Amino acid sequence: ETGVTQTPRHLVMGMTNKKSLKCEQHLGHNAMYWYKQSAKKPLELMFVYSLEERVENNSVPSRFSPECPNSSHLFLHLHTLQPEDSALYLCASSQGLAGLDEQFFGPGTRLTVL
Amino acid sequence: AQRVTQPEKLLSVFKGAPVELKCNYSYSGSPELFWYVQYSRQRLQLLLRHISRESIKGFTADLNKGETSFHLKKPFAQEEDSAMYYCALSGNAGGTSYGKLTFGQGTILTVHP
């Protein structure tokens, strides 16, 4: 598979569950991102990693916990979520963190919290 | 703070008509601006960036710093242009050392036959 892949594509979970979203990029990029896309809001940046180091935590609640074990993989661990966390979660990667670097997006994980 | 505003959530035109998707931004520094597009059942992808000054799929966008705008234009719309379009700004506001990408709310363009 080329580009940026995300699994699972759909996830339904209860508020007490613990689940993880996975993102993998096959582009040799050094930076990876998590975005949240809600129905009535713009795409919101959640986390940024560069060379496995977190460089941005955009005021995201602690019930979202990112992990970047290497430059190709990014996880988003979820626990005790709220129904308002239901959204499309997009992963992206870029060559570096420069402002001009194009971001390549995955297909997203559609999360529903019951 | 950096902010991007796309005033039109929906835009409908007929094939062959000109189309303009509006984007205004708020940023204290010198911004880098982009248009991203998401076609039906496809992932979000870069359409063009202002610094390239290029035309992609017939689309152009000019950065107007006086009006803080970066409108996307195409003289003759095609049905395959129907998609969701996002304007995005990259800046290093807030003391960050990298380009943080801020997206507008998006405009759904529908081109009717």
Chai-1 contact restraints between the chains, C-beta under 6 A:
chainA,res_idxA,chainB,res_idxB,connection_type,confidence,min_distance_angstrom,max_distance_angstrom,comment,restraint_id
A,P42,B,F103,contact,1.0,0.0,6.0,A-B,restraint_1
A,P42,B,G104,contact,1.0,0.0,6.0,A-B,restraint_2
A,P42,B,Q105,contact,1.0,0.0,6.0,A-B,restraint_3
A,L43,B,F103,contact,1.0,0.0,6.0,A-B,restraint_4
A,L97,B,Y98,contact,1.0,0.0,6.0,A-B,restraint_5
A,G99,B,E32,contact,1.0,0.0,6.0,A-B,restraint_6
A,G99,B,S90,contact,1.0,0.0,6.0,A-B,restraint_7
A,G99,B,G99,contact,1.0,0.0,6.0,A-B,restraint_8
A,L100,B,E32,contact,1.0,0.0,6.0,A-B,restraint_9
A,E102,B,L46,contact,1.0,0.0,6.0,A-B,restraint_10
A,F105,B,R43,contact,1.0,0.0,6.0,A-B,restraint_11
A,F105,B,L44,contact,1.0,0.0,6.0,A-B,restraint_12
A,P107,B,R43,contact,1.0,0.0,6.0,A-B,restraint_13
